Amino acid sequence: MNAQTPLPVMPADQVRTMLRERREIALVDVRDEDPYAQAHPLFAVQMAAARIALEAPWRLPRRDVPIVVYDDGEGLAEPAAQALVAMGYRHVQLLAGGLAGWRASGGELFRDVNVPSKAFGELVEHEVGTPSLPAGEVKALLDAGTDMVVLDARRYDEYHTMSIPGGTSVPGAELALRVRALAPDPKTRVIVNCAGRTRSLIGAQSLINAGIPNPVAALRNGTIGWTLAGFALEHGQTRRFGPATEAQRESARQAAQALADRAGALRLDAASFAHWQSDTGRTLYCWDVRTPEEYAAGHRPGFGSAPGGQLVQETDVFCAVRGARVVLADDDGVRAPMTAHWLAQMGWEVGWLTEWPAAAFSETGPWPPSLQPPSKAGRYRRPYEGTDNPQAAMQAYLDWEFGLVAQLARDGTHGFRVLRPVQGARA
């Protein structure tokens, strides 16, 4: 195929069939982020036409993966698809009728960004009843001097911008590893928060799944709920998690690995990892789920940086090919299996490396592909970022999240399943 050859077309029904059968496919929306966020299929990934040369090499690493490109009539899809062909991608097609064709075929349309992860978080709460406390109750507990810790599961920069008073930054993948040091007394109450709902729910449920004895709850609706309740946030805070003892690490390790096994994530030794690497018929993503600082200090060759909490939150960014394989690495045997246990529930074929010799972490420096924000003109303003969002927008965002479980049922392509905590695992 060359730039002058007419591109083949894939009907929306065929795309949905491939998604349901977990066959590899990348459904690529080449519009800017804002129009994408207004309406798109569940597993569509946003890759603006102007950013294809920057993003495609690491988001679409296999050149013969099936790629289906669409827009909403702006005339972007065909030139973008031809650009992918020129880069060496061999199975590029257009979505029949674009976004309008998806809609006309009965396909469900979703709003916002990182929707697969957000919808999954809502499904987790729906299926297992992840406990949460409203802002007013958490505020009253704090004011009363209750023995409790507030753990912020977002990226550190988000926490630094605005945080719950007294909260400590513990990004999602770190929770199971660090909580025993932050709350060594099993009677200490643990509250997990994010900006909205997903990372609070996944973070709290991570600790429950891991069987920590402490009472655990998510802060209902995160910093949005806190703001809507009329409470003030802190700004510029720098409290971060500290080291865990070896005994705490071992407890976390046993729990995380047992969870990964239960969820169906695979243990990969050097030989099995090499086998996955040699399989040229499958897309393979290799992610280091430790902190960016640890990654920069030393990481495995060929692995990108995807801190575990953000990887679970942004699967559409880090794993653009639905149906691909995912390999996770850490240096403690906690964060990789803990992250893997969530990805397995989200329908990914995921493995975690069981060996972490120091010599393997031979490369240094930050991960090269920068997740640069799109231009201001095309960027979607998230209702949960910054400090100046209108209350109506924040409430509308929460209302949208509450409806995601029903949308998943109507869509029918997600393949999610929710692992139930083992009865009696918590003291």
BELNOR-V5976 format. One record per residue. N is the residue number from 0. PHI is phi in degrees with one decimal (999 if undefined). PSI is psi in radians with two decimals (* if undefined). D_LAST is the distance of its C-alpha to the last C-alpha in Angstrom with 1 decimal. Layout:
N/PHI/PSI/D_LAST  N/PHI/PSI/D_LAST
This chain:
0/999/2.39/61.7  1/-126.8/3.13/63.2  2/-62.9/-0.33/63.2  3/-94.2/-0.14/66.1  4/-80.4/2.26/64.5  5/-57.6/2.44/63.2  6/-82.6/2.44/59.5  7/-68.9/2.88/58.0  8/-124.3/2.44/56.0  9/-115.3/2.21/52.8  10/-67.3/2.66/52.2  11/-60.0/-0.65/48.9  12/-61.8/-0.64/48.2  13/-68.8/-0.65/48.3  14/-59.5/-0.82/45.9  15/-63.5/-0.65/43.4  16/-62.3/-0.76/44.0  17/-63.7/-0.66/43.3  18/-66.1/-0.79/40.0  19/-64.3/-0.60/38.9  20/-86.9/0.05/39.8  21/58.0/0.56/38.1  22/-81.5/2.61/41.4  23/-64.4/2.32/41.9  24/-161.6/2.48/43.4  25/-116.0/2.00/43.7  26/-99.1/1.89/44.6  27/-110.6/2.09/46.1  28/-94.0/2.05/47.0  29/-99.4/0.27/49.6  30/-80.5/2.98/49.9  31/-66.6/2.93/48.8  32/-64.1/-0.69/45.2  33/-64.0/-0.90/46.0  34/-63.5/-0.62/47.8  35/-57.4/-0.78/45.2  36/-67.9/-0.32/42.4  37/-77.0/-0.54/44.4  38/-169.2/2.18/44.3  39/-163.6/2.77/43.4  40/-63.7/2.75/41.9  41/-52.8/-0.87/38.1  42/-99.5/0.28/38.5  43/-69.7/2.42/41.6  44/-110.1/2.45/41.4  45/-91.3/2.16/43.6  46/-144.8/1.61/46.1  47/-53.9/2.48/49.0  48/-52.5/-0.64/52.4  49/-73.9/-0.19/53.3  50/-111.4/0.12/50.2  51/-60.0/-0.77/50.5  52/-61.8/-0.56/52.1  53/-78.1/-0.74/49.3  54/-97.7/-0.59/46.3  55/-57.5/-0.72/47.3  56/-57.8/-0.61/47.4  57/-100.0/-0.41/43.7  58/-85.8/-0.45/42.3  59/-125.5/1.25/44.5  60/-71.7/-0.36/44.8  61/-100.3/2.14/46.4  62/-72.6/-0.30/50.0  63/-108.8/0.39/50.3  64/-72.4/2.49/47.1  65/-65.7/2.18/48.1  66/-122.9/2.26/48.3  67/-119.8/2.13/49.2  68/-109.7/2.48/50.4  69/-150.1/2.85/51.0  70/-139.2/-2.83/52.0  71/-122.1/0.75/53.0  72/91.6/0.15/56.7  73/-80.2/-0.14/57.1  74/83.2/0.30/58.8  75/-90.6/-0.51/56.2  76/-65.0/-0.86/54.8  77/-66.0/-0.81/57.8  78/-60.8/-0.65/58.7  79/-66.1/-0.72/55.0  80/-64.1/-0.72/54.9  81/-65.0/-0.58/58.2  82/-64.6/-0.69/56.8  83/-64.4/-0.71/53.9  84/-60.3/-0.76/56.6  85/-64.6/-0.43/58.5  86/-81.9/-0.09/55.5  87/107.1/0.08/55.5  88/-76.3/2.29/53.0  89/-103.3/-0.19/54.6  90/-130.6/1.17/52.9  91/-104.0/2.26/53.1  92/-133.0/2.88/53.7  93/-101.4/2.55/53.9  94/-74.3/2.20/51.9  95/-57.7/2.07/54.4  96/77.3/0.06/55.3  97/61.7/-2.66/52.7  98/-62.8/-0.64/50.2  99/-62.6/-0.64/52.6  100/-66.4/-0.67/52.7  101/-61.7/-0.79/48.9  102/-63.5/-0.78/49.0  103/-65.6/-0.47/51.9  104/-80.8/-0.01/50.3  105/93.6/0.13/47.5  106/-70.0/2.44/44.9  107/-72.9/2.51/42.2  108/-117.6/2.41/42.4  109/-117.8/2.66/39.6  110/-102.4/2.97/39.8  111/74.9/-2.97/38.4  112/-120.7/2.83/37.3  113/54.8/0.67/34.4  114/-68.2/-0.69/34.1  115/-54.9/-0.75/32.5  116/-69.9/-0.72/29.4  117/-65.9/-0.72/29.4  118/-64.7/-0.68/29.9  119/-63.2/-0.74/27.0  120/-59.6/-0.71/24.7  121/-65.4/-0.66/25.8  122/-65.9/-0.68/25.4  123/-58.8/-0.86/21.7  124/-61.0/-0.72/21.1  125/-63.4/-0.70/23.3  126/-81.2/-0.68/21.7  127/-115.8/-0.03/17.9  128/67.6/0.81/18.1  129/-50.4/2.14/16.7  130/-67.7/2.52/16.0  131/-145.7/2.68/18.7  132/-121.8/2.42/20.3  133/-70.2/2.82/24.1  134/-57.8/-0.72/25.9  135/-60.4/-0.70/27.0  136/-70.0/-0.72/23.5  137/-64.4/-0.74/22.4  138/-59.9/-0.74/25.8  139/-63.9/-0.68/25.3  140/-64.0/-0.76/22.0  141/-63.0/-0.78/23.8  142/-63.4/-0.53/26.8  143/-82.7/-0.02/24.9  144/72.2/0.50/23.6  145/-60.0/2.54/19.9  146/-69.7/1.72/17.5  147/-157.6/2.77/17.1  148/-127.1/2.50/18.3  149/-110.5/2.05/20.4  150/-110.7/2.11/20.6  151/-91.7/2.02/23.7  152/-89.0/0.09/23.4  153/-83.6/3.09/27.2  154/-58.8/2.69/29.8  155/-60.6/-0.69/30.7  156/-63.7/-0.60/34.1  157/-67.7/-0.78/32.7  158/-58.8/-0.77/30.4  159/-62.0/-0.59/33.4  160/-67.2/-0.79/35.5  161/-159.8/2.44/33.3  162/-152.0/2.81/29.8  163/-69.6/2.37/27.6  164/-52.0/2.23/28.4  165/84.4/-0.05/26.3  166/-71.5/2.73/24.7  167/-121.0/2.43/24.4  168/-76.0/2.04/25.6  169/-140.1/1.41/23.0  170/-50.9/2.61/24.6  171/-42.8/-0.84/22.4  172/-68.0/-0.32/22.5  173/-84.3/-0.28/21.5  174/-57.0/-0.94/18.2  175/-65.0/-0.51/15.9  176/-78.0/-0.61/18.1  177/-101.4/-0.32/18.4  178/-61.7/-0.60/15.3  179/-66.3/-0.49/13.9  180/-79.7/-0.60/17.4  181/-80.6/-0.48/17.7  182/-138.2/1.19/14.5  183/-67.4/-0.44/13.6  184/-81.2/2.12/12.1  185/-63.0/-0.22/8.4  186/-86.9/-0.20/10.1  187/-67.8/2.20/12.7  188/-75.4/2.42/13.2  189/-115.6/2.16/14.3  190/-114.5/2.25/17.3  191/-110.0/2.28/19.0  192/-129.8/2.78/22.7  193/-138.4/-2.73/25.8  194/-81.1/-0.67/29.2  195/-123.2/-1.74/28.7  196/-130.4/-0.74/26.0  197/-59.3/-0.97/25.5  198/-69.7/-0.47/24.0  199/-64.3/-0.84/21.7  200/-66.7/-0.83/20.4  201/-65.2/-0.69/20.3  202/-64.5/-0.83/18.7  203/-62.9/-0.75/15.9  204/-69.1/-0.50/15.3  205/-59.0/-0.80/15.6  206/-68.5/-0.66/12.6  207/-66.2/-0.80/10.6  208/-59.7/-0.63/12.3  209/-75.9/-0.11/11.5  210/77.9/0.41/7.8  211/-66.5/2.54/7.5  212/-76.3/-0.29/4.7  213/-66.9/2.63/7.7  214/-67.8/2.25/9.3  215/-124.6/2.44/11.8  216/-151.6/2.67/15.2  217/-84.4/2.60/18.6  218/-75.5/1.98/21.6  219/-60.3/2.09/23.5  220/69.9/0.23/26.8  221/56.8/-2.58/26.4  222/-66.5/-0.42/29.3  223/-64.0/-0.86/31.5  224/-61.4/-0.65/29.6  225/-62.1/-0.78/29.6  226/-67.2/-0.76/33.4  227/-63.2/-0.46/34.1  228/-79.3/-0.07/32.5  229/89.3/0.27/35.1  230/-97.0/2.63/33.0  231/-84.6/2.54/34.3  232/-100.2/2.74/32.8  233/-88.8/2.74/33.2  234/-134.5/2.48/35.5  235/76.0/0.35/36.0  236/-75.0/2.69/32.8  237/-130.4/0.25/32.0  238/-69.3/2.19/28.5  239/-131.7/2.78/26.9  240/-61.2/2.69/23.9  241/-109.3/-3.00/24.5  242/-71.8/2.70/24.0  243/-103.1/2.60/20.8  244/-73.4/2.89/20.9  245/-64.3/-0.63/21.4  246/-63.5/-0.72/18.1  247/-65.6/-0.69/16.4  248/-62.5/-0.73/18.7  249/-65.9/-0.71/17.9  250/-61.8/-0.78/14.1  251/-64.5/-0.68/15.2  252/-61.9/-0.85/18.0  253/-60.8/-0.76/16.2  254/-66.7/-0.79/13.9  255/-64.4/-0.74/17.0  256/-70.6/-0.63/19.3  257/-64.7/-0.68/17.3  258/-64.3/-0.78/17.2  259/-60.2/-0.71/20.9  260/-62.6/-0.80/21.7  261/-62.1/-0.63/20.1  262/-78.5/-0.23/22.0  263/95.6/0.16/25.2  264/-70.6/2.64/25.9  265/-102.4/2.43/28.1  266/-82.2/2.19/28.0  267/-116.0/2.00/31.4  268/-86.7/-3.07/33.1  269/-59.9/-0.69/36.5  270/-69.7/-0.77/38.5  271/-70.2/-0.59/36.5  272/-65.2/-0.74/36.6  273/-61.7/-0.62/40.3  274/-64.2/-0.77/40.7  275/-62.7/-0.72/39.2  276/-62.6/-0.57/41.4  277/-82.7/-0.15/44.5  278/-83.2/1.63/44.0  279/-74.7/-0.12/46.5  280/-88.8/0.04/46.0  281/-130.4/2.50/42.6  282/-75.3/2.38/41.5  283/-129.1/2.12/39.0  284/-102.9/2.31/37.1  285/-120.1/1.98/35.8  286/-125.3/2.37/33.5  287/-92.9/2.08/32.0  288/-98.3/0.17/28.8  289/-76.1/-3.10/28.6  290/-68.0/2.72/29.9  291/-57.4/-0.60/33.6  292/-66.3/-0.75/34.3  293/-64.6/-0.73/32.8  294/-58.7/-0.83/34.7  295/-63.3/-0.56/38.0  296/-72.4/-0.40/37.6  297/168.0/2.17/37.5  298/-144.6/2.92/36.7  299/-72.2/2.41/37.6  300/-57.5/2.42/41.0  301/87.2/-0.04/41.0  302/-104.1/2.35/37.6  303/-91.1/2.99/37.4  304/-98.3/2.10/35.0  305/-143.8/1.40/32.4  306/-47.0/2.35/29.3  307/-53.5/-0.70/26.4  308/-64.1/-0.70/25.5  309/-73.2/-0.55/29.2  310/-62.3/-0.80/29.7  311/-64.2/-0.64/27.2  312/-74.3/-0.51/28.8  313/-127.6/0.88/32.4  314/-61.0/-0.51/32.7  315/-68.4/-0.39/36.1  316/-86.2/-0.90/37.3  317/-81.2/-0.37/35.9  318/-134.1/1.31/36.3  319/-71.6/-0.37/39.4  320/-95.1/1.87/40.2  321/-68.0/2.35/38.0  322/95.2/-0.03/37.5  323/-75.0/2.94/37.7  324/-92.7/2.62/35.6  325/-132.3/2.28/33.3  326/-115.9/2.32/32.5  327/-117.7/2.50/30.0  328/-131.4/2.54/30.1  329/-143.7/-2.88/28.2  330/-129.9/0.42/28.4  331/-140.0/-0.18/24.8  332/71.1/0.36/23.4  333/-117.7/-0.99/20.7  334/-69.7/-0.64/22.6  335/-67.8/-0.90/24.9  336/-64.9/-0.58/22.5  337/-63.6/-0.76/20.2  338/-67.1/-0.70/23.4  339/-61.6/-0.61/24.6  340/-65.4/-0.50/21.7  341/-78.9/-0.76/22.9  342/-62.6/-0.65/26.6  343/-61.2/-0.69/26.3  344/-68.8/-0.41/24.9  345/-86.6/0.10/27.9  346/94.9/0.17/30.2  347/-89.5/2.54/31.2  348/-84.2/1.81/32.0  349/-127.5/2.45/30.0  350/-131.0/2.76/29.5  351/-128.6/2.49/28.2  352/-76.7/2.23/30.0  353/-89.6/-0.08/28.4  354/-123.4/2.31/30.9  355/-138.0/1.05/31.4  356/-64.4/2.50/34.2  357/-56.6/-0.59/35.4  358/-65.3/-0.37/38.9  359/-71.2/-0.39/37.8  360/-93.3/1.15/37.3  361/-93.6/-0.25/41.0  362/-98.8/2.59/41.8  363/-127.4/2.90/41.5  364/102.9/2.80/42.0  365/-70.1/2.86/40.5  366/-70.2/2.25/40.4  367/-62.0/-0.86/44.0  368/-66.9/1.90/43.7  369/-79.7/2.29/43.1  370/-81.0/1.17/41.5  371/-64.9/2.41/44.3  372/-67.1/2.63/44.1  373/-66.8/2.97/46.9  374/-60.4/2.65/49.9  375/-57.7/-0.59/49.5  376/-63.5/-0.59/51.8  377/-106.6/0.08/49.6  378/-83.5/2.46/46.1  379/-85.4/2.16/43.7  380/-83.5/1.95/42.5  381/-74.9/2.36/38.7  382/-70.3/-0.09/37.8  383/-113.3/0.18/34.7  384/-110.8/2.80/36.5  385/71.6/-2.95/38.5  386/-126.6/0.16/38.9  387/-128.7/0.56/41.7  388/-80.8/2.41/40.6  389/-63.0/2.51/41.9  390/-61.2/-0.62/39.4  391/-62.2/-0.68/40.9  392/-67.6/-0.69/40.2  393/-65.5/-0.75/36.6  394/-66.1/-0.68/36.1  395/-63.7/-0.64/38.0  396/-63.9/-0.77/35.7  397/-62.6/-0.75/32.6  398/-60.1/-0.67/34.5  399/-64.1/-0.78/35.3  400/-60.4/-0.68/31.8  401/-60.8/-0.44/30.8  402/-90.4/0.02/33.5  403/-70.0/-0.57/32.5  404/-62.4/-0.74/30.6  405/-64.8/-0.66/33.8  406/-64.6/-0.70/35.8  407/-57.6/-0.76/33.8  408/-63.5/-0.69/34.6  409/-70.0/-0.62/38.2  410/-70.3/-0.87/38.5  411/75.3/0.23/37.2  412/-113.9/0.02/37.2  413/-75.0/-0.67/33.7  414/68.8/0.32/32.1  415/-76.7/2.63/28.6  416/-143.7/2.56/25.7  417/-112.1/2.19/22.1  418/-77.6/2.24/19.2  419/-89.3/2.41/16.5  420/-59.3/2.57/12.9  421/-69.9/2.22/11.8  422/-60.8/2.34/10.3  423/81.6/0.12/7.0  424/-71.5/-0.45/6.7  425/-103.0/2.52/3.8  426/-76.2/*/0.0
